[in-house]
Amino acid sequence: MLTKKRKIIVLLFGIILIGSAVYFYANQKEKNFNPMTDINSTQIQKLMDNSKTGYIYIGRPTCEECQDFLPKLKSILIKKERKIFYYNTDDARKENQDKLVKELNNLDVKIVPTILYVKKGKISEKLEGSTDKSKIEKFLAHE
């Protein structure tokens, strides 16, 4: 009887230990993966000129819609292990207001938040202002 209890205790302890290890690993992976790379106006222009493919998120921390949008975007990017460039319009405005306006006009960005899908240096698709998680997820389905 004692050995049966001991086996059950050891088994439960093992399950708890393995569960904790899996939980810790999953959280570490999320903490270590940063899906966003800051980019400035000059770097956006180089990205377009060099015919690169990828996503650009255009937003700013002082925008209420962006504050709602960003956590959803990040969680999807982490889940899918995707990367995105982040063009912070507040920082760009501080750096050079004229360059910001020119860049937003070149990219045909009217509102934030906006995600651009750039394919070979050309804007292929655009998601503007949507904070619906399913729309964001669908938009980020490009390979």
Phi and psi in degrees as a GROMACS rama.xvg file:
@    title "Ramachandran Plot"
@    xaxis  label "Phi"
@    yaxis  label "Psi"
@TYPE xy
-64.9868  -39.6854  LEU-2
-68.8529  -32.0915  THR-3
-65.9585  -43.3059  LYS-4
-63.3699  -41.1895  LYS-5
-62.7746  -42.5129  ARG-6
-62.9105  -42.1641  LYS-7
-63.9654  -43.2578  ILE-8
-63.3534  -45.008  ILE-9
-62.7098  -42.2192  VAL-10
-62.7519  -47.0249  LEU-11
-62.0058  -41.9025  LEU-12
-61.7573  -42.2511  PHE-13
-62.9825  -42.2996  GLY-14
-63.6078  -44.4259  ILE-15
-62.7943  -42.5738  ILE-16
-63.5564  -46.2284  LEU-17
-65.8561  -42.7781  ILE-18
-60.5674  -41.4046  GLY-19
-64.8501  -41.0218  SER-20
-63.8544  -43.2668  ALA-21
-63.7389  -44.1267  VAL-22
-62.0221  -45.1308  TYR-23
-62.1645  -44.9586  PHE-24
-61.1682  -44.8838  TYR-25
-62.715  -41.6497  ALA-26
-70.0216  -36.5888  ASN-27
-65.1609  -42.2556  GLN-28
-58.776  -44.1693  LYS-29
-65.548  -39.5653  GLU-30
-69.5346  -35.2064  LYS-31
-81.8565  -21.1765  ASN-32
-92.5817  112.815  PHE-33
-104.078  108.601  ASN-34
-78.1405  -9.12665  PRO-35
-113.718  133.308  MET-36
-118.386  120.913  THR-37
-64.754  143.006  ASP-38
-141.466  143.278  ILE-39
-107.727  -178.324  ASN-40
-59.502  -42.7538  SER-41
-63.873  -42.077  THR-42
-67.6211  -35.3366  GLN-43
-62.1885  -44.387  ILE-44
-62.0176  -40.9783  GLN-45
-64.4626  -40.3841  LYS-46
-58.9684  -44.7109  LEU-47
-69.896  -43.1936  MET-48
-65.6669  -31.3841  ASP-49
-90.0903  12.9137  ASN-50
54.0674  43.5795  SER-51
-81.5886  162.448  LYS-52
-121.509  135.955  THR-53
164.027  -171.953  GLY-54
-108.657  145.556  TYR-55
-128.08  122.39  ILE-56
-96.8195  125.264  TYR-57
-113.332  118.933  ILE-58
-166.101  -171.377  GLY-59
-155.101  146.589  ARG-60
-67.6048  -18.1573  PRO-61
-88.9648  2.92763  THR-62
-96.562  124.149  CYS-63
-61.9258  -41.6853  GLU-64
-63.5858  -38.7001  GLU-65
-65.9928  -36.5931  CYS-66
-64.6302  -32.6513  GLN-67
-78.2923  -36.3976  ASP-68
-73.2846  -44.5438  PHE-69
-58.5846  -46.4238  LEU-70
-60.7924  -36.3268  PRO-71
-66.3328  -45.3129  LYS-72
-60.1712  -48.898  LEU-73
-61.1069  -42.4311  LYS-74
-63.9756  -38.2661  SER-75
-67.1835  -44.4645  ILE-76
-61.9394  -42.4938  LEU-77
-65.5469  -45.3289  ILE-78
-59.5211  -41.7936  LYS-79
-92.0711  -1.22385  LYS-80
52.9452  50.213  GLU-81
-106.908  155.184  ARG-82
-113.424  153.098  LYS-83
-147.296  146.741  ILE-84
-85.5648  142.508  PHE-85
-117.086  116.29  TYR-86
-102.923  102.347  TYR-87
-85.2264  109.393  ASN-88
-70.5084  -24.3342  THR-89
-64.7014  -47.2337  ASP-90
-64.2988  -42.0615  ASP-91
-63.6625  -36.9852  ALA-92
-64.5297  -42.5426  ARG-93
-64.59  -38.1994  LYS-94
-68.5645  -49.8724  GLU-95
-168.5  101.267  ASN-96
-56.8409  -44.7009  GLN-97
-64.3362  -40.6746  ASP-98
-65.3616  -38.7815  LYS-99
-60.6066  -50.7251  LEU-100
-59.7675  -44.224  VAL-101
-61.7566  -44.3558  LYS-102
-65.7352  -43.9351  GLU-103
-64.0407  -36.4417  LEU-104
-66.609  -43.7995  ASN-105
-59.8288  -37.4618  ASN-106
-87.0587  -3.95224  LEU-107
56.6725  43.7475  ASP-108
-98.2331  121.293  VAL-109
-105.405  -30.4138  LYS-110
-137.426  160.854  ILE-111
-121.485  148.22  VAL-112
-76.9906  148.357  PRO-113
-139.641  138.699  THR-114
-116.007  131.883  ILE-115
-107.984  138.271  LEU-116
-104.291  113.415  TYR-117
-102.125  126.04  VAL-118
-122.492  116.767  LYS-119
52.287  44.8882  LYS-120
81.0495  1.53927  GLY-121
-119.56  142.984  LYS-122
-72.2135  115.975  ILE-123
-91.0624  -43.0358  SER-124
-147.699  161.875  GLU-125
-142.195  137.062  LYS-126
-117.596  116.6  LEU-127
-113.574  128.472  GLU-128
65.1421  -0.883204  GLY-129
-80.1742  129.987  SER-130
-109.994  11.9863  THR-131
-79.0961  118.548  ASP-132
-58.8921  -38.4526  LYS-133
-66.4919  -35.4048  SER-134
-68.2498  -39.3477  LYS-135
-63.3794  -46.6293  ILE-136
-60.797  -43.9978  GLU-137
-63.4464  -41.6839  LYS-138
-63.882  -35.6067  PHE-139
-83.2589  15.8854  LEU-140
-81.6478  -7.47826  ALA-141
-64.5853  146.171  HIS-142
